[in-house]
Amino acid sequence: MDYVLPMTADTLKILEHRTLGLDAQLLRFERPDWDWKAGQLISLGGADPQDQRDYSIASGENDETLDVLYRLIPHGVVTPHLLKLKAGDQIPVQGPYGRFTLRNPEQPVVFCATGTGIAPCRAYIRSHARLNLTLLHGVRYAADLYFKEEMENVQYYPFCSKEELNGASGRLTEFLKQMPLMENAAYYLCGANEMIYEAEEILTERGVNAVDLHHEPYYYRAYDETLS
Ligand SMILES: Cc1cc2nc3c(=O)[nH]c(=O)nc-3n(C[C@H](O)[C@H](O)[C@H](O)COP(=O)(O)OP(=O)(O)OC[C@H]3O[C@@H](n4cnc5c(N)ncnc54)[C@H](O)[C@@H]3O)c2cc1C
């Protein structure tokens, strides 16, 4: 598999590659000459589409760089190759695609993310300065609450599954069962499929209309117990 190719219109050039928290990686690319909508994604990996995977764009629509976040899956096909990339390398890209875009920036947003699923939320925040947004971010350890310093204009609720946070431990979905719901909010759910399906069930039972539920499932944790 060839993951680093000469620059063409269909490649991105890496400016920075660093670790965030315990096991997420930030890949920062030079802004390409095409535009994206907050919430869209790109496919990255080898030249062959079979060796590509989807990654949400974590940058705002007018940012000077294009950022993505990924978590290393040691036995995965693509992420071990991504991990070898360094500043100056070029990587094949396809996209942008996807429909996980903000339907109405005037409508309050409740965003539920696990791990790197925070990426589209960051893109929304950076693209829409006046957005009324509540973020519920579920991670394993507090060190993985990356971007919390960018959340000063957001109602921000962090959750850690493997350690106590400020003397409390808890699950995002338990909080969702009892948090006060705004009547006119839209709910955006992103990350582990299990969280998404559980959250959708809870919100539907609590009376949220299907038209206000949007999701972007990344993976099934149940298939991969070693990574839970
Ligand atoms: C629409 C969409 C957007 C996505 N956006 C992102 C993103 O922004 N950031 C990101 O990190 N991933 C994202 N993903 C997941 C990503 O596309 C890859 O599946 C992931 O990076 C693993 O690729 P791999 O080739 O290394 O592993 P694979 O060989 O594809 O998978 C190996 C195993 O790891 C599991 N797995 C995949 N991802 C995870 C994970 N994060 N945690 C635990 N287990 C996992 C898979 O279910 C599979 O069982 C997205 C997926 C989709 C469908």
The ligand as an SDF file (V2000), in Angstrom:
LIG
                    3D

 53 58  0  0  0  0  0  0  0  0999 V2000
  -18.9130    8.4050    8.5300 C   0  0  0  0  0  0  0  0  0  0  0  0
  -17.6830    8.0000    9.3360 C   0  0  0  0  0  0  0  0  0  0  0  0
  -16.8580    8.9810    9.8780 C   0  0  0  0  0  0  0  0  0  0  0  0
  -15.7570    8.6090   10.6600 C   0  0  0  0  0  0  0  0  0  0  0  0
  -14.9800    9.5850   11.2100 N   0  0  0  0  0  0  0  0  0  0  0  0
  -13.9690    9.2300   12.0500 C   0  0  0  0  0  0  0  0  0  0  0  0
  -13.1730   10.2230   12.7060 C   0  0  0  0  0  0  0  0  0  0  0  0
  -13.3490   11.4320   12.5180 O   0  0  0  0  0  0  0  0  0  0  0  0
  -12.1900    9.7990   13.5600 N   0  0  0  0  0  0  0  0  0  0  0  0
  -11.9720    8.4470   13.7920 C   0  0  0  0  0  0  0  0  0  0  0  0
  -11.0910    8.1060   14.5960 O   0  0  0  0  0  0  0  0  0  0  0  0
  -12.6870    7.5060   13.1590 N   0  0  0  0  0  0  0  0  0  0  0  0
  -13.6590    7.8510   12.2860 C   0  0  0  0  0  0  0  0  0  0  0  0
  -14.3690    6.8810   11.6440 N   0  0  0  0  0  0  0  0  0  0  0  0
  -13.8900    5.4820   11.7400 C   0  0  0  0  0  0  0  0  0  0  0  0
  -12.7860    5.2900   10.6550 C   0  0  0  0  0  0  0  0  0  0  0  0
  -13.3750    5.4060    9.3620 O   0  0  0  0  0  0  0  0  0  0  0  0
  -12.0850    3.9230   10.7270 C   0  0  0  0  0  0  0  0  0  0  0  0
  -13.0590    2.9170   10.8360 O   0  0  0  0  0  0  0  0  0  0  0  0
  -11.1200    3.8230   11.9060 C   0  0  0  0  0  0  0  0  0  0  0  0
  -10.1420    4.8520   11.8470 O   0  0  0  0  0  0  0  0  0  0  0  0
  -10.4080    2.4730   11.9160 C   0  0  0  0  0  0  0  0  0  0  0  0
   -9.7570    2.2810   10.6840 O   0  0  0  0  0  0  0  0  0  0  0  0
   -8.7120    1.0840   10.5160 P   0  0  0  0  0  0  0  0  0  0  0  0
   -8.5920    0.7990    9.0620 O   0  0  0  0  0  0  0  0  0  0  0  0
   -7.4440    1.3570   11.2810 O   0  0  0  0  0  0  0  0  0  0  0  0
   -9.4140   -0.1250   11.2570 O   0  0  0  0  0  0  0  0  0  0  0  0
  -10.3750   -1.2150   10.5560 P   0  0  0  0  0  0  0  0  0  0  0  0
   -9.5330   -2.2700    9.9620 O   0  0  0  0  0  0  0  0  0  0  0  0
  -11.3370   -0.5260    9.6460 O   0  0  0  0  0  0  0  0  0  0  0  0
  -11.2190   -1.7050   11.8120 O   0  0  0  0  0  0  0  0  0  0  0  0
  -10.7310   -2.6100   12.7980 C   0  0  0  0  0  0  0  0  0  0  0  0
  -11.7510   -2.6910   13.9490 C   0  0  0  0  0  0  0  0  0  0  0  0
  -11.7120   -1.4870   14.7470 O   0  0  0  0  0  0  0  0  0  0  0  0
  -13.0410   -1.0350   15.0300 C   0  0  0  0  0  0  0  0  0  0  0  0
  -12.9720    0.4350   15.2080 N   0  0  0  0  0  0  0  0  0  0  0  0
  -12.9370    1.3640   14.2250 C   0  0  0  0  0  0  0  0  0  0  0  0
  -12.8070    2.6020   14.7580 N   0  0  0  0  0  0  0  0  0  0  0  0
  -12.7550    2.4460   16.1030 C   0  0  0  0  0  0  0  0  0  0  0  0
  -12.6030    3.3230   17.2060 C   0  0  0  0  0  0  0  0  0  0  0  0
  -12.4780    4.6550   17.0380 N   0  0  0  0  0  0  0  0  0  0  0  0
  -12.5850    2.8010   18.4520 N   0  0  0  0  0  0  0  0  0  0  0  0
  -12.7150    1.4800   18.6520 C   0  0  0  0  0  0  0  0  0  0  0  0
  -12.8540    0.5810   17.6510 N   0  0  0  0  0  0  0  0  0  0  0  0
  -12.8700    1.0500   16.3920 C   0  0  0  0  0  0  0  0  0  0  0  0
  -13.8480   -1.4990   13.8370 C   0  0  0  0  0  0  0  0  0  0  0  0
  -15.2240   -1.6320   14.1930 O   0  0  0  0  0  0  0  0  0  0  0  0
  -13.2090   -2.8480   13.5120 C   0  0  0  0  0  0  0  0  0  0  0  0
  -13.7650   -3.8630   14.3150 O   0  0  0  0  0  0  0  0  0  0  0  0
  -15.4660    7.2220   10.8590 C   0  0  0  0  0  0  0  0  0  0  0  0
  -16.2870    6.2550   10.2810 C   0  0  0  0  0  0  0  0  0  0  0  0
  -17.3730    6.6300    9.5340 C   0  0  0  0  0  0  0  0  0  0  0  0
  -18.2520    5.5330    8.9410 C   0  0  0  0  0  0  0  0  0  0  0  0
  1  2  1  0
  2  3  1  0
  2 52  2  0
  3  4  2  0
  4  5  1  0
  4 50  1  0
  5  6  2  0
  6  7  1  0
  6 13  1  0
  7  8  2  0
  7  9  1  0
  9 10  1  0
 10 11  2  0
 10 12  1  0
 12 13  2  0
 13 14  1  0
 14 15  1  0
 14 50  1  0
 15 16  1  0
 16 17  1  0
 16 18  1  0
 18 19  1  0
 18 20  1  0
 20 21  1  0
 20 22  1  0
 22 23  1  0
 23 24  1  0
 24 25  2  0
 24 26  1  0
 24 27  1  0
 27 28  1  0
 28 29  2  0
 28 30  1  0
 28 31  1  0
 31 32  1  0
 32 33  1  0
 33 34  1  0
 33 48  1  0
 34 35  1  0
 35 36  1  0
 35 46  1  0
 36 37  1  0
 36 45  1  0
 37 38  2  0
 38 39  1  0
 39 40  1  0
 39 45  2  0
 40 41  1  0
 40 42  2  0
 42 43  1  0
 43 44  2  0
 44 45  1  0
 46 47  1  0
 46 48  1  0
 48 49  1  0
 50 51  2  0
 51 52  1  0
 52 53  1  0
M  END
$$$$
